[in-house]
Amino acid sequence: MPASLQLNQLENQWLFKLVEKQFDLQIVDSYSCQKLSNELLINHKTSISYNTIRRIFGIITPKFQSSLYTLNSLVSVLGFTNFRHFQSYIEKYKTDALNEVLIRYKATKSINSNLLFESIQHFNLQSWEEAFQLKLIIDLCITTNHYDLLSKIIQLPLDIKDQEVHHKLYVAYQDIYLNALAGNQVLIDFVSAELPNSIYLQSIILQTYIDETNLTGFYGDWLIAVKASPLSDFAFFKNVMLCQRAYQQNEIQSAQKFLNLALKEINNKVSAHPILMARVAAWEIILNLNERNYLTYFERLNNDFEQINFNLFFYRLLYVFNQDISKINLITKIKDQNAFKKLSVFEKQIINKYNLMLALYFDKTSDNNNALKHINQVDPRRFDVNDGQWFNEKYKWLKSKNITKWAEYS
């Protein structure tokens, strides 16, 4: 059976536009479809039935997808090599046109909300070009106080279960977090109001841009603003973060209450994200001096990379809250954290931070050889925007500590 596909709305609009221009014919009814079918056969030796044309252009409800052969034949009459060439053309046209608009808007600091939303409502974030365009649009919305448009943008139906889409949204949403960090109260209030009904803000801003330094400020207020979420692990995440918030406010009983709620979540789940498990394991030690469970959580993980994620957050929390990390050798159980192929940019950031955590661990155990080995594998340019300050401080401190002693091992 010939390969087939479903035209998206933008592709359909462009076919309409180019066919009507090429044949000076408006495709509005069955008669015009029959006329186009005749024109294709007589003048272009291309046979496409008028019923097929009616389905392509929605004159009748399509019963099945259009065959790739049919679409290749139709667009070849319009001057394209094949349907893929047609798709590339409209994608480039759309991208170039939007870039020109964005440059003009950025220069004038004024935007047309309706035009911009019309341009991006078909975004599926399959390309980084779209991600950076969306990032610039979000920045413009904030700069020009077009929160009506920003409200529509954070409701765009995107597949956040797709890790690549999730990574691109992390980049696109960056200015939301940075403006909150800079004290933009209008933006902070906007996020607080939108969070309860936006899984995108919940997943990206709260669960990715985790800001532990502002847990007692705007970030903690954002967490509290979400009473319930369709995200499966959100209640777990919220309770473990509120545990830390309460501890930072010296509210130990409240911290214990939130930790107990998080423990119920971890016990009820067959699997949980390694970072959440790491946070619970760390807080069991910090609050309860309970070292019974961390190894159990660690051994539940599926692969080395999940264990790296676990160790990174587990050891960092222990380090931040003044626990002796040298007593726990879990971090040495992963023999080669660099034996991974085809890592994404974000996975490379994890490995980079993990090398620093290893260096801090070996420094605590006075193993200068291994401390030096791992600090030399750290690239400070790869630290995240939200937790980069802590890692940068530790990197600089460790590099400068006992320079003479380090030189002996270099």
QUIZISUL-V713139 format. One line per field, one symbol per residue. ss: DSSP state (@ for helix, = for strand, . for the rest). phi: phi as a letter, one per 40 degrees, with the letter a starting at -180 (. if undefined). psi: psi as a letter, one per 30 degrees, with the letter a starting at -180 (. if undefined). A space follows every 10 residues. Layout:
BEGIN
ss = ???
phi = ???
psi = ???
END
This chain:
BEGIN
ss = ...==...@@ @@@@@@@@@@ @@@......@ @@@@@@@@@@ @@@@.....@ @@@@@@.... .....==@@@ @@@@@@@... ..@@@@@@@@ @@@@@@@@@@ @@@@@@@@.. ..@@@@@@@@ .......@@@ @@@@@@@@@@ @@@...@@@@ @@@....... ..@@@@@@@@ @@.@@@@@@@ @...@@@@@@ @@@@@...@@ @@@@@@.... .@@@...@@@ @@@@@..... ...@@@@@@@ @@@@@@@@.. .@@@@@@@@@ @@@@@@@@.. ...@@@@@@@ @@@@@@@@.. ...@@@@@@. ...@@@@@@@ @@@@@@@@@@ ....@@@..@ @@@....... ....@@@@@@ @@@@@@@@@@ @@@@...@@@ @@@@@....@ @@.....@@@ @@@@@@@@@@ ..@@@@@@@.
phi = .dcbabcccc cccccddccc ccbfaccbac ccccccdccc cccbfbbbcc cccccdcgcb cccacccccc cdcccccchb cacccccccc ccccccccdc ccccccccfa bbdccccccb ccdbfcbcdc ccccdcccdc dccbfccccc ccccbdcbcc cccccccccd cccdcccccc ccgccccdcc cdccddbbcc cccccccbcc bccbccbccc ccdccccaac ccbccddccc ccccdccccg bcccdccccc ccccccccbc bacdcccccc dccccccbfc bcbccccccc ccacccccdd cdcccccccc bgcccccbcd cccccbcbcb bfccdccccc cccccccccc cccccgccdc ccdcccccbc ccccccbccc cccccccccc cfdcccccbc
psi = kkkllkklee eeeeeeeeee eeghkkjfae eeeeeeeeee eefghkjjlf eeeeeeggel kkfllkkeee eeeefefggl eaeeeeeeee eeeeeeeeee eeeeeeefhk ljeeeeeeff fgkghflfee eeeeeeeeee eeeghifeee eeeggkilif fjeeeeeeee eegefeeeee efgjeeeeee eeefefgjfe eeeeeefeij jffgegbeee eeeffjelkf kegeeeeeee efeeeeefgh ieeeeeeeee eeeeeeffke klkeeeeeee eefeeeefhj gffeeeeeff lfleeeeeee eeeeeeeeee hhljfffjge fffjejfghk lhkleeeeee eeeeeeeeee efeeggieee eeeeefgkjf fgkleegeee eeeeeeeeef kheeeeeff.
END
